[in-house]
Amino acid sequence: MIETKKSLFDNLQNFFGFDNFKGEQEAIITNILAGNDTFVIMPTGGGKSMCYQLPALMSEGTAIVISPLIALMKNQVDQLRAFGGSDSIAHFLNSSLTKAEIIRVKDDVLSGKTKLLYVAPESLTKQENIDFLRLNNVSFVAVDEAHCISEWGHDFRPEYRKIRQVISNIGDDIPIIALTATATPKVQQDIQKNLQMNNATVYKSSFNRGNLFYEVRAKRNVIKEIVKYVKQNQGKSGIVYCLSRKKVEEVAEVLALNGIKALPYHAGLEAKVRADTQDKFLMEDVDVIVATIAFGMGIDKPDVRYVIHHDVPKSMEGYYQETGRAGRDGGEGVCVAFYSQKDIDKLQKFMKDKPVSEREIGTQILKEVIDYAESSVCRRKQLLHYFGENFNEAGCNNMCDNCCASKTYFDAEAQLHKALNLIKQTGEKFDDHHIINILMGVETQQVHSYEHHLLELFGTGKEDGEILWSSLLRQALLNNYLSKDIDQYGLLRLTKLGNSFLENPHSIRFILNRVIEPADDDNDDEGAKQAGGALDAQLLQMLKDLRKKMAKQKGLPPFVLFQDPSLEEMCTHYPITQEELRQISGVGAGKAMKFGAPFIDLIKKYVEDNDIDRPVDMVIKSAANKSALKVFIIQNIDRHLNLEDIAASKGLSYEEVLKEVETIVNSGTKLNLNYYIDEVIDEDKQEEVFDYFKSAEVDSIDDALAELGADDYTREEVQLMRIKFMSELGN
């Protein structure tokens, strides 16, 4: 035993250059070397790969490592080759190889030079590969990302279900080591059952990553917020996760436009592009990777300093694994997730067409995410409880937004007693949603079909409000008064502690959830342009005076130069270049060029004279407005199409198209609508309205109608003439 221990440490030192093992690595490796089945549950960054790499190097034959991530295989093979000084020591066998490369890999394995062979689960199940592996001495099989076996896992892959059968076909009594960073008690059970390793030695590390800071923000102007955050953390490595490939491309483009070294990464890109992107990130040629949640990065980079979720994560396991890419070296790691009801609605819509059982599982998994995001309880406590670990929030050390925020407590003794009593009365056969409906007196179909509206407790919690009851049930679970039966669609059961509380209630306080304000319509392009601070009244007056003076010189009404909202935005962002001025809403390239210079000069001098610290978000550039609708309208006006026809072809109302046309013109694009206006408005009327706007102080349609006579003109006629006026004189 002493000899084995010495040999272990010698190999650790000689091959990897480490003096000590991390956590339970030594016990795990010893167990594998003894030929025992081993199950490792260890958080990201805990050193899982060492648990199979070192015993593989010390064992006779070749260890097979099953991994779903081609990127991770390449990464680990490169590292092992660097440590071992030989390309033959480790190989991967997957769809990215050419025929010649596959022959070379197989020759090295057969000759005994290869100690670790990484295989994708899809490749493993091919008969030709099974036949080949049977010719070799397989030391053991490592199943990485073992949670992929379970339908309850966040990344279920049917091929993983076949692994046990394949191992049995390769040889008898081959030891298995299964490893995962994210497994709830239910998933752990599934893994052991499916791999037929119920007698395996289980090593479970704490899921707590003390160096990570967790934060959830309401989703408003999200791209602007991300650019701002990244700029404030210039030079640090980060990952931004998005739900769709389209959003990945869009966010990466906006970051690049703002001088940030960022690249997109998703399954739709060619394998070579993905590999190059990954190398650039590892070599620090790129600071930020924008990736889809669905596509595992598999990047072992120790110094990722922040992970941002542009969209709500699909599951707590996914969230834990993705945030776990931050601060793997034990240094700073900030995890920011943006949350909105719209994201939840989108994810629920994706599930609509799935089979019932899959939908039920998906709904429960998503509900955990919603509860996590909306709760005011310590994020760490919630996260660890999800993985079956009890955690005292005092140990969070203010490393989450909820622990840093001020909280509202409520005395929960009476309400907890009432809720537990109701759950027991109804036979512990319902989820939290149903229990809250009874307490709130909501007469749903389910409440009626079970005649729960006739219960004495029906409606008795209405005055307390839904937020209190959802806060209470969430914390009753976190504090182990209740448990959730995951197999039975999230039904609530009383624990031993819950039953004890019913018999002997005692004083207890819970935290009331904060309400996450609903997000604005998430128009990211506009979001990147919106005002960022308090209005500078002094500057506003100076800009209005300048506008008036220039308008007088040009013989134009002031609003033709810039409208009031544009001036107001200049007073919060202080644009001092043409490019920055273009980012102000209602300005655009045309107006910036035609009228911008004196305004820029005035603002620049004002900033210098008053020593103003300009907001960092001013310089946020949004991607060129690619609105297909705007382009469509401009092209069809150039072709002299009627506005009614343009509206009909896009399924819009005439008023909606008119509003779009006005926005285009107000941003500085010249449109010639004479062909259409001449058809619908008499020449005399046109002249009268045009002359009115020439002398008007403001561009209000209501004022124009009052002056010209509402009986003689329609609102649309005045609006059309205002568009013509602004286009001809302002652009």
C-alpha positions in Angstrom: 0.0 0.0 0.0 2.9 2.4 0.9 4.5 1.5 -2.4 1.3 2.3 -4.3 1.0 5.6 -2.4 4.7 6.5 -3.3 4.1 5.5 -6.9 1.0 7.7 -7.0 2.8 10.8 -5.8 5.8 10.1 -8.0 3.6 9.8 -11.1 1.6 12.9 -10.0 4.8 14.9 -9.7 6.6 13.5 -12.8 3.7 13.7 -15.2 1.6 16.6 -14.1 4.1 18.5 -11.9 1.8 18.7 -8.8 2.9 17.9 -5.3 -0.5 17.2 -3.8 -3.9 15.8 -4.7 -7.0 17.9 -4.6 -9.9 16.8 -2.3 -10.6 13.1 -2.7 -8.6 12.6 -5.9 -6.1 10.2 -4.2 -8.9 8.0 -2.8 -10.7 7.9 -6.1 -7.5 7.0 -8.1 -6.6 4.3 -5.6 -10.1 2.8 -5.9 -9.9 2.7 -9.7 -6.4 1.2 -9.6 -7.8 -1.6 -7.3 -10.3 -2.4 -10.2 -13.4 -1.2 -8.4 -16.4 0.6 -10.0 -16.2 4.3 -8.9 -18.8 7.0 -9.0 -17.5 10.6 -8.8 -19.7 13.6 -8.2 -17.5 16.6 -8.2 -18.1 20.3 -9.1 -16.6 21.9 -12.2 -13.0 22.9 -11.4 -12.6 20.2 -8.7 -10.1 18.2 -10.8 -12.3 15.4 -12.2 -10.1 14.6 -15.3 -7.1 13.8 -13.0 -9.3 11.0 -11.5 -9.1 9.0 -14.7 -6.0 10.4 -16.4 -3.5 9.4 -13.7 -4.8 5.8 -13.2 -4.9 5.4 -17.0 -1.1 6.3 -17.2 -0.3 3.9 -14.3 -2.4 0.9 -15.6 -1.6 -1.8 -18.2 -3.5 -1.3 -21.5 -5.7 1.6 -22.7 -8.4 3.4 -20.8 -11.4 4.4 -22.8 -12.8 7.9 -22.0 -16.4 8.5 -23.2 -17.1 12.2 -23.6 -19.9 14.0 -25.6 -17.7 17.0 -26.3 -15.3 17.0 -29.2 -13.9 20.3 -28.0 -13.1 18.9 -24.6 -11.5 15.7 -26.1 -9.2 17.9 -28.2 -8.3 20.1 -25.3 -7.5 17.2 -23.0 -5.5 15.2 -25.6 -3.4 18.3 -26.3 -2.7 18.7 -22.6 -1.8 15.0 -22.1 0.5 15.1 -25.1 2.2 18.2 -23.8 2.8 16.5 -20.4 3.8 13.2 -21.8 6.0 14.5 -24.6 4.5 12.0 -27.1 1.6 12.3 -29.5 0.8 8.6 -29.2 0.0 8.8 -25.5 -3.5 10.1 -26.0 -5.9 10.0 -28.9 -9.5 10.7 -29.7 -11.7 8.8 -32.0 -14.7 10.8 -33.4 -16.4 12.1 -36.6 -13.9 14.9 -37.0 -11.1 12.5 -38.1 -10.1 11.6 -41.7 -9.7 7.9 -42.7 -5.9 8.2 -42.5 -6.0 9.7 -39.1 -8.3 6.9 -37.9 -5.8 4.3 -39.1 -3.0 6.0 -37.3 -5.0 6.2 -34.0 -5.9 2.4 -34.2 -2.2 1.5 -35.0 -1.0 3.4 -31.9 -3.7 1.8 -29.7 -3.0 -1.7 -30.9 0.8 -1.3 -30.4 0.1 -0.3 -26.7 1.5 3.2 -27.1 -1.8 4.9 -26.2 -2.9 5.1 -22.6 -6.1 7.1 -23.1 -8.5 6.9 -26.0 -11.3 9.5 -26.0 -14.4 8.3 -27.8 -17.7 10.1 -28.5 -20.8 7.9 -27.4 -22.0 7.9 -31.1 -18.6 6.5 -32.2 -18.5 3.9 -29.4 -21.8 2.2 -30.5 -20.5 1.6 -34.1 -19.9 -2.1 -34.6 -16.5 -1.6 -36.3 -15.3 0.3 -33.2 -16.6 -2.3 -30.8 -14.8 -5.0 -32.8 -11.6 -3.0 -32.7 -11.8 -2.3 -29.0 -12.2 -6.0 -28.3 -8.8 -6.6 -29.7 -7.2 -4.4 -27.0 -6.5 -4.6 -23.4 -8.9 -2.1 -21.9 -7.8 -1.0 -18.4 -11.1 0.7 -17.5 -13.8 2.8 -19.0 -14.4 6.4 -17.8 -17.9 7.8 -18.5 -17.5 11.6 -18.4 -20.6 13.9 -18.2 -22.4 10.9 -16.9 -25.6 13.0 -16.2 -26.3 12.6 -20.0 -27.6 9.1 -19.1 -30.7 10.5 -17.3 -33.8 12.0 -18.7 -33.8 14.1 -15.5 -30.4 15.5 -16.4 -30.0 18.8 -18.2 -28.4 17.2 -21.2 -30.0 13.8 -21.8 -28.5 11.9 -24.7 -30.1 8.6 -25.8 -26.6 7.1 -26.9 -25.5 7.2 -23.3 -28.2 4.7 -22.5 -26.3 2.1 -24.6 -22.9 2.5 -22.9 -23.4 -0.4 -20.5 -24.3 -2.8 -23.2 -21.3 -1.7 -25.3 -18.9 -2.2 -22.4 -20.2 -5.7 -21.8 -19.6 -6.4 -25.5 -16.0 -5.2 -25.3 -15.0 -7.4 -22.4 -16.0 -8.9 -19.0 -15.5 -7.2 -15.7 -14.1 -4.0 -17.1 -14.1 -1.4 -14.2 -16.1 1.7 -14.7 -15.6 5.2 -13.4 -18.6 7.5 -14.0 -18.0 11.3 -13.4 -20.4 14.3 -13.4 -20.3 17.8 -12.1 -24.1 18.2 -11.9 -26.3 15.5 -10.6 -29.4 15.8 -8.4 -30.1 12.8 -6.1 -32.6 11.6 -8.8 -30.0 11.8 -11.6 -27.3 10.0 -9.4 -29.7 7.1 -8.9 -30.4 6.9 -12.7 -26.7 6.9 -13.5 -25.9 4.0 -11.1 -28.9 2.0 -12.2 -28.3 2.4 -15.9 -24.5 1.6 -15.8 -25.3 -1.3 -13.4 -22.8 0.0 -10.9 -24.9 -0.1 -7.7 -22.0 -1.5 -5.7 -19.7 1.4 -6.9 -17.8 3.4 -4.3 -19.4 6.9 -4.4 -17.3 10.0 -3.9 -19.3 13.1 -3.5 -17.7 16.5 -3.1 -19.5 19.6 -1.9 -21.1 21.5 -4.8 -20.1 24.8 -3.2 -17.9 27.1 -5.2 -17.1 29.8 -2.6 -15.3 32.1 -5.0 -18.3 32.6 -7.4 -20.6 35.5 -7.0 -24.2 34.8 -8.2 -26.5 37.6 -9.4 -29.9 37.7 -11.2 -31.0 40.9 -12.9 -34.3 41.9 -14.5 -33.8 41.8 -18.3 -33.9 45.4 -19.6 -31.6 46.8 -22.3 -29.7 43.6 -21.9 -27.1 44.1 -24.7 -26.3 47.5 -23.4 -25.9 46.1 -19.9 -23.6 43.3 -21.2 -21.4 45.8 -23.2 -21.2 48.0 -20.2 -20.2 45.1 -17.9 -17.5 43.8 -20.3 -16.0 47.2 -20.9 -15.8 47.7 -17.1 -13.9 44.3 -17.0 -11.6 45.0 -20.0 -8.9 42.4 -20.6 -10.6 39.7 -18.4 -11.8 36.5 -20.0 -15.6 35.9 -20.0 -18.4 33.8 -21.6 -21.8 35.1 -22.6 -24.5 32.4 -23.0 -27.5 32.9 -25.3 -30.4 30.6 -26.2 -30.3 31.0 -29.9 -27.6 31.0 -32.6 -29.0 34.2 -34.0 -28.7 36.0 -30.7 -25.1 34.6 -30.3 -24.1 36.2 -33.6 -25.9 39.5 -32.8 -24.3 39.8 -29.3 -20.8 38.9 -30.6 -21.2 41.5 -33.4 -22.2 44.3 -31.0 -19.3 43.5 -28.6 -16.8 43.5 -31.5 -18.3 46.9 -32.7 -17.5 48.3 -29.3 -13.8 47.3 -29.5 -14.2 44.1 -27.5 -12.3 41.0 -28.7 -15.3 38.7 -28.9 -16.3 35.7 -31.1 -19.4 33.6 -31.5 -19.4 29.8 -30.8 -22.2 27.5 -31.7 -23.0 24.2 -33.4 -23.9 25.9 -36.7 -20.3 26.9 -37.2 -17.9 24.7 -39.1 -15.8 22.4 -36.9 -12.6 24.2 -37.9 -14.0 27.6 -37.0 -15.1 26.3 -33.6 -11.6 24.8 -33.0 -9.9 28.1 -34.0 -12.2 30.1 -31.8 -11.5 27.8 -28.9 -7.7 28.1 -29.4 -7.9 31.9 -29.7 -9.8 32.0 -26.3 -7.3 29.7 -24.7 -4.4 31.7 -26.1 -6.0 35.0 -25.0 -6.3 36.4 -28.5 -10.0 36.7 -27.7 -11.4 37.9 -24.4 -15.1 37.0 -24.7 -16.8 33.9 -26.2 -20.5 34.2 -27.0 -22.0 30.7 -27.0 -25.3 28.8 -27.2 -26.3 27.1 -24.0 -27.2 24.0 -25.9 -23.6 23.6 -27.3 -21.1 22.6 -24.6 -18.0 24.6 -24.7 -15.8 21.9 -23.1 -13.1 24.5 -22.6 -10.7 23.9 -19.6 -9.7 27.5 -19.1 -8.9 28.3 -15.5 -9.1 32.1 -15.5 -12.6 32.8 -16.9 -13.6 35.8 -14.7 -17.3 36.1 -15.5 -20.2 34.1 -17.1 -23.2 36.1 -18.3 -26.5 34.5 -19.2 -28.2 36.7 -21.8 -31.2 34.4 -21.5 -32.7 32.4 -18.6 -30.9 29.1 -18.4 -33.1 26.0 -19.2 -32.2 24.1 -16.0 -30.4 24.4 -12.7 -27.9 21.8 -13.7 -27.2 23.7 -16.9 -26.9 26.9 -15.0 -24.5 25.3 -12.4 -22.3 23.8 -15.1 -22.2 26.9 -17.2 -21.5 29.3 -14.2 -18.9 26.7 -13.1 -16.7 27.7 -16.0 -15.9 30.9 -14.1 -13.0 31.1 -11.6 -11.8 27.5 -11.9 -8.4 28.6 -10.5 -10.1 29.7 -7.3 -9.8 33.4 -8.3 -12.6 35.9 -9.1 -15.7 34.5 -10.8 -18.9 36.6 -11.3 -22.1 34.9 -12.6 -24.8 37.3 -13.9 -28.1 35.9 -15.2 -30.7 38.1 -16.9 -34.3 37.0 -16.2 -37.6 37.9 -17.9 -41.0 36.3 -18.1 -40.7 36.5 -21.9 -37.8 34.0 -21.8 -39.8 31.6 -19.6 -42.8 31.9 -22.0 -40.4 31.0 -24.9 -39.0 28.0 -23.2 -42.5 26.8 -22.3 -43.5 27.2 -25.9 -40.6 24.9 -27.0 -42.0 22.2 -24.8 -45.5 22.4 -26.1 -45.1 19.7 -28.9 -43.1 17.2 -26.8 -44.6 14.0 -25.4 -46.5 14.3 -22.2 -43.9 12.7 -19.9 -41.1 14.8 -21.4 -43.2 17.9 -21.0 -44.0 17.2 -17.4 -40.2 16.6 -16.6 -39.3 19.8 -18.6 -41.9 21.9 -16.7 -40.6 20.8 -13.4 -37.0 21.5 -14.3 -38.0 24.9 -15.6 -40.0 25.6 -12.4 -36.8 25.2 -10.3 -35.1 27.9 -12.4 -38.1 30.3 -12.0 -38.1 29.7 -8.2 -34.4 30.3 -8.0 -34.6 33.5 -10.0 -37.6 35.0 -8.2 -36.6 34.0 -4.6 -34.9 36.5 -2.2 -33.2 33.7 -0.3 -29.4 33.2 -0.6 -28.6 31.9 -4.1 -26.0 29.5 -2.9 -28.4 27.9 -0.4 -30.9 27.3 -3.2 -28.3 26.0 -5.7 -26.8 23.6 -3.2 -30.2 22.4 -2.0 -31.1 21.5 -5.5 -28.2 19.1 -5.5 -29.2 17.5 -2.2 -26.8 19.6 -0.1 -27.8 21.5 3.0 -26.0 24.9 3.4 -26.1 27.6 6.0 -26.5 30.9 4.2 -24.1 32.5 6.7 -21.3 30.7 4.8 -22.2 32.6 1.6 -20.2 35.6 2.9 -22.3 38.0 0.9 -21.2 36.3 -2.3 -24.6 36.6 -4.0 -27.0 39.5 -4.7 -29.6 38.3 -2.3 -27.3 38.1 0.6 -26.0 41.6 -0.2 -29.6 43.1 -0.5 -31.8 44.3 2.3 -34.6 41.8 3.0 -38.2 41.9 4.2 -38.9 39.2 6.8 -42.3 38.0 8.0 -43.3 35.9 10.9 -44.2 32.6 9.3 -45.3 30.3 12.2 -49.1 30.5 11.6 -48.8 30.4 7.8 -46.3 27.5 7.8 -48.6 25.6 10.1 -51.6 26.3 7.8 -49.7 25.3 4.6 -48.3 22.0 6.1 -51.8 21.2 7.5 -53.4 21.7 4.1 -50.7 19.5 2.4 -51.4 16.7 4.9 -55.2 17.1 4.6 -55.1 16.7 0.9 -53.0 13.5 1.2 -49.6 14.9 0.1 -50.7 14.4 -3.5 -50.4 18.0 -5.0 -47.7 20.4 -6.1 -47.1 23.9 -4.7 -49.1 25.6 -7.5 -52.3 23.7 -6.5 -51.7 24.3 -2.7 -51.3 28.1 -3.4 -54.5 28.1 -5.5 -56.5 26.6 -2.5 -55.0 29.1 0.0 -55.7 32.0 -2.4 -59.2 30.8 -3.2 -58.6 30.4 -6.9 -61.3 28.1 -8.4 -59.3 26.2 -11.1 -60.6 23.1 -12.8 -58.3 21.0 -10.7 -59.4 22.6 -7.4 -63.0 21.9 -8.4 -62.5 18.3 -9.6 -61.0 17.4 -6.2 -63.7 19.5 -4.4 -60.9 21.4 -2.7 -63.1 24.6 -2.9 -65.2 23.0 -0.2 -62.2 22.8 2.2 -62.3 24.9 5.3 -58.9 26.4 4.4 -60.0 27.4 0.9 -59.3 31.1 0.4 -58.1 31.7 4.0 -54.7 32.9 2.7 -56.0 35.4 0.2 -55.1 38.5 2.3 -51.5 37.3 2.7 -51.0 37.4 -1.1 -49.5 35.0 -3.6 -45.9 36.3 -3.1 -46.0 35.4 0.6 -47.2 31.8 -0.1 -44.7 31.2 -2.9 -41.9 32.6 -0.6 -43.1 30.4 2.3 -43.4 27.1 0.3 -40.0 27.7 -1.3 -38.3 28.2 2.1 -40.2 25.3 3.7 -38.5 23.1 1.0 -35.1 24.8 1.5 -35.3 24.3 5.3 -36.5 20.7 5.0 -40.0 21.0 6.4 -41.2 19.7 3.0 -39.6 17.5 0.3 -40.5 17.4 -3.4 -41.3 14.0 -4.9 -39.5 14.4 -8.2 -40.8 11.1 -9.6 -44.4 12.2 -9.0 -44.3 15.5 -10.9 -43.2 17.6 -8.0 -45.7 16.6 -5.4 -45.1 18.1 -1.9 -44.5 15.7 1.0 -44.0 16.5 4.7 -40.6 15.5 6.1 -40.0 14.3 9.6 -39.2 17.9 10.5 -42.5 19.1 8.9 -44.6 16.6 10.9 -42.8 17.6 14.0 -43.6 21.3 13.4 -47.3 20.4 12.9 -47.3 18.8 16.4 -45.1 21.4 18.1 -45.1 24.7 16.1 -42.5 27.3 17.1 -41.6 30.9 16.1 -40.0 31.1 12.7 -39.2 33.9 10.2 -39.0 33.7 6.4 -37.9 36.1 3.8 -40.5 37.7 1.4 -39.6 37.4 -2.3 -38.8 40.6 -4.1 -40.9 41.2 -7.2 -38.7 41.2 -10.3 -40.0 44.1 -12.3 -41.2 43.1 -15.8 -38.7 43.8 -18.5 -39.3 46.3 -21.2 -40.0 44.9 -24.7 -36.5 43.5 -25.2 -35.5 45.6 -28.3 -31.8 45.3 -27.9 -30.9 47.7 -30.7 -33.0 50.4 -29.1 -31.8 49.4 -25.7 -28.2 50.2 -26.7 -29.4 53.7 -27.5 -31.5 54.6 -24.5 -30.7 57.3 -22.0 -28.3 56.3 -19.3 -28.6 58.9 -16.5 -30.1 62.1 -15.1 -30.9 64.9 -17.5 -28.5 67.8 -17.5 -30.9 70.7 -17.5 -28.2 73.4 -18.0 -26.8 71.7 -21.1 -30.4 71.1 -22.4 -31.1 74.8 -22.4 -27.7 75.5 -24.1 -28.6 73.0 -26.9 -32.1 74.4 -27.3 -30.6 77.9 -27.7 -28.1 76.6 -30.3 -30.9 74.8 -32.1 -33.0 78.0 -32.2 -30.0 80.1 -33.5 -29.1 77.6 -36.2 -32.8 77.2 -37.2 -33.1 81.0 -37.6 -30.0 81.1 -39.8 -31.3 78.3 -42.0 -34.9 79.7 -42.1 -36.2 76.4 -40.5 -38.3 75.6 -37.5 -36.1 74.3 -34.6 -37.7 70.8 -34.6 -36.4 70.1 -38.1 -32.8 70.1 -36.8 -33.3 67.8 -33.8 -36.5 67.0 -31.9 -36.7 67.5 -28.1 -36.2 63.7 -27.2 -32.9 63.7 -29.2 -31.7 66.8 -27.3 -32.7 65.3 -24.0 -30.7 62.1 -24.8 -27.7 64.2 -25.7 -27.9 65.6 -22.1 -27.5 62.2 -20.5 -24.9 60.7 -22.9 -22.8 63.7 -23.9 -21.8 62.6 -27.4 -18.5 64.2 -28.5 -18.0 62.6 -31.9 -20.0 62.1 -35.1 -20.2 58.4 -34.4 -21.5 58.9 -30.9 -24.0 61.4 -32.1 -25.4 58.9 -34.6 -26.2 56.6 -31.6 -28.7 59.1 -30.2 -32.2 58.1 -31.1 -33.8 60.2 -33.9 -30.4 61.4 -35.2 -28.9 58.9 -37.7 -26.0 59.4 -40.1 -27.8 62.0 -42.3 -28.7 64.5 -39.5 -25.4 64.0 -37.7 -23.6 65.1 -40.9 -25.9 67.9 -41.8 -26.4 69.6 -38.4 -24.2 67.8 -35.9 -20.9 69.6 -35.8 -21.9 72.7 -33.8 -23.7 70.5 -31.3 -20.7 68.2 -30.9 -18.4 71.2 -30.3 -20.8 72.7 -27.7 -21.1 69.4 -25.8 -17.3 68.8 -26.0 -16.5 72.2 -24.5 -19.3 71.8 -21.9 -17.8 68.4 -20.8 -14.3 69.9 -20.5 -15.4 73.1 -18.7 -17.5 71.2 -16.2 -15.1 68.3 -15.8 -17.9 65.8 -16.6 -17.2 62.1 -16.3 -19.1 60.8 -19.4 -21.1 57.6 -18.8 -19.3 54.5 -20.2 -22.4 53.4 -22.0 -22.3 56.4 -24.3 -19.8 54.8 -26.5 -21.9 51.7 -26.9 -22.4 51.2 -30.6 -25.3 49.1 -31.8 -25.1 47.0 -34.9 -26.3 48.8 -38.0 -30.1 48.7 -38.0 -30.9 45.7 -40.1 -34.7 45.9 -39.7 -36.0 44.1 -42.7 -39.2 46.1 -42.5 -37.4 49.5 -42.7 -35.4 48.3 -45.8 -38.6 46.9 -47.3 -40.4 50.2 -46.9 -37.6 52.3 -48.3 -37.2 50.0 -51.3 -41.0 50.0 -52.1 -41.3 53.8 -51.7 -38.4 54.1 -54.2 -40.6 51.9 -56.5 -43.5 54.3 -55.9 -45.8 51.7 -54.3 -48.9 52.9 -52.4 -48.5 52.9 -48.6 -51.7 50.9 -48.3 -50.2 48.2 -50.6 -46.9 48.2 -48.6 -49.0 47.8 -45.4 -51.1 45.0 -46.8 -48.1 43.0 -48.1 -46.6 43.0 -44.5 -49.9 42.4 -42.7 -49.7 45.8 -41.0 -52.2 48.6 -40.7 -51.8 51.8 -42.7 -51.1 53.7 -39.4 -48.3 51.3 -38.5 -46.6 51.8 -41.8 -47.0 55.6 -41.5 -45.3 55.5 -38.1 -42.4 53.5 -39.5 -42.0 56.0 -42.4 -41.9 58.8 -39.9 -39.2 57.1 -37.8 -37.1 56.5 -41.0 -37.4 60.2 -41.9 -36.8 61.5 -38.4 -33.5 59.5 -38.2 -32.2 61.5 -41.2 -33.1 59.3 -44.3 -34.6 61.3 -47.2 -37.8 59.7 -48.7 -39.6 61.1 -51.7 -43.3 60.5 -51.1 -44.6 63.1 -53.6 -46.0 60.4 -55.9 -48.3 59.2 -53.1 -49.1 62.6 -51.4 -50.1 64.1 -54.8 -52.6 61.4 -55.2 -54.3 61.7 -51.7 -53.9 65.4 -50.8 -55.0 68.5 -52.9 -52.2 70.8 -54.0 -53.7 73.8 -52.1 -54.0 71.8 -48.9 -50.4 70.6 -49.3 -49.1 74.2 -49.5 -51.2 75.3 -46.6 -49.8 72.6 -44.3 -46.3 73.0 -45.6 -46.4 76.8 -44.9 -47.8 76.1 -41.4 -44.9 73.9 -40.4 -42.4 76.5 -41.8 -43.5 79.0 -39.2 -44.5 76.5 -36.4 -42.5 76.4 -33.1 -43.3 72.8 -32.5 -44.2 69.8 -34.7 -47.3 68.8 -32.9 -50.1 67.4 -35.1 -52.7 68.4 -32.6 -51.5 72.0 -32.7 -51.6 71.9 -36.5 -55.1 70.5 -36.6 -56.3 73.2 -34.2 -54.7 75.9 -36.3 -55.7 74.6 -39.7 -59.2 73.3 -38.7 -59.9 69.7 -37.8 -62.9 69.7 -40.1 -60.8 70.4 -43.2 -57.9 68.0 -42.5 -57.5 64.5 -41.3 -54.7 63.5 -38.9 -53.1 61.3 -41.6 -53.0 64.2 -44.0 -51.2 66.4 -41.5 -48.9 63.5 -40.6 -48.0 62.8 -44.2 -47.2 66.5 -44.8 -45.1 66.6 -41.7 -43.1 63.7 -43.1 -42.7 65.5 -46.4 -41.6 68.7 -44.7 -39.0 66.9 -42.4 -37.7 64.9 -45.3 -37.2 67.8 -47.7 -35.9 70.4 -45.2 -34.2 68.3 -42.5 -32.5 65.5 -44.4 
